[in-house]
């Protein structure tokens, strides 16, 4: 998916569906072991950003060293 203008109604519906899917994944992550949950939350947010066309942001994020206790 490429970045599109925010006033496209079809795109707005896609964003809503993607955001709802991300929220479900984040809810599941919050019930998990904190370390696993944090990794799952990172993945859910990166999936959302990728679906919205922000692969460049995800690529930069993935290059940041991570430390989970």
ABEGO torsion letter per residue (X at the ends): XBBBBAABAAAAAAAAAAAAAAAAAAAAAAABBAAAAAAAAAAAAAAAAAAAGAAAAAAAAAABBBBBX
